[in-house]
Amino acid sequence: MPVTTPPSTLQGPRRPILELPDELISQIAAGEVVERPASVVRELVDNALDAGATQVTLRLQAGGVRLISVEDNGSGILRSELPNALKRHATSKIASLSDLESVGTMGFRGEALAAICSIAEVSLLTRVNTDDEPHGWLLDGRSGELQAAARALGTTVEVRELFFATPARRKFLKTDATELAHCIEAVRRHALARPDVGFAIWHDGKLVTQWRAVGSSGMEALRQRLSDVLGEDFVAQAVALNWPLDAQGDDGPQRLRVWGFAGVPDAARSRADWQFAYVNGRYVRDKTITHAARSAYEDVLHGHRQPVYALFVSLDPARVDVNVHPTKIEVRFRDGREVHQGVRHAVEAALAVPRSAAAPEPENTVPAPAWTPPARQAGLAFRPREP
């Protein structure tokens, strides 16, 4: 039988080492940052929240493939800074290594807008609250043209024809309904962490869902937002947790604090789709937190049932590294054991309350014996076995 040489071992003509053009670099980076329309939604909503917005409106067409528009009432962008807004590694969030080691904002890498601009048609409309700029400015991401435009305070970013420059990536997208569901889930994760911000989602000109800003604060605000986003059943079958027990909202970032709501065992689901974990307000997927929460349920939840929870961990930003992955959804703790113990103790303590309250021990009750002979249970005389 003839032996064939694998294609990978065939040597073609030698190619010289060349520096890649900026556009190709941005498109490569976009492959990590932008996986689907929901990735764009996440990045744009991050920017809106960092700008201090109290109302964020998302408008979609064709599941976000034809149009993604994020409107906010934040602080806006100065005209002098607009030319840099869509450039790679341009950001207002950090300026030094010390800033990177203690990131307190949702975004900080300065590559999302440039990556999106390389694979879609992007326009940016913004206005700041200054007397010398009585109107807004519209920036075309493709041509760089800047012109005056009317707008209230805030910013609108429009992304049209996603992946038009990389048609191969567009073929891997799912149906419009599936992509819409992912976009809604991306906003839902932000909404749970920010009860003080209102969110509205429109699709093809129709209002899909809306969550109004909650006027209260603290645990009551979180309870209301959970009820609005996940439904009243979630709150009815969940218990509040706050660890340490004497923790307050103004303890500062130096102290590890865990709070939120954990579902009772009866509220467990077949899928892990109602497990929300946040670190300093950022939604994350972290094995340390997931394992700690699951461990807290090990005595009351068996099989493949998945607990439901919304857990919030706050600690000194310098003790957690958020610069792990371009999507910023993964983190690395300096002391993972401390976080694991904190989350587990918080959930265990919260679950112990409803169990003890549901079956309180009567007062002045003689404890039952550890073991009762079977014959005595049947009302018969007990006779020891003869040797």
Buried (B, 14 or more C-beta within 10 A) or exposed (E): EEEEEEEEEEEEEEEEEEEEEEEEBBBEBBEEBBBBBBBBBBBBBBBBBBBEBBBBBBBBBBBBBBBBBBBBBBBBBBBEEBEEBBBBEBBBBBEEEEBBBBBBBBBBBBBBBBBBBBBBBBBBBBBBEEEEBEEBBBBBBEEEEBEEBEBEBBBBBBBBBBBEBBEEBBEEBEEBEEBBBBBBEBBBBBBBBBBEBBBBBBBBEEEBBEBBBBEEEEBEBBBBBBBBBBEEEBBEBBBBBBBBEEBEEEEEBEEBBBBBBBBBBEBBEEEBEBBBBBBBBBBBEBEBBBBBBBBBBEEBBEEEBBBBBBBBBBBBBEBBBBBBEBBBBBBEBEEBEBBBBBBBBBBBBBBEEBEEEEEEEEEEEEEEEEEEEEEEEEEEEEEEEEE
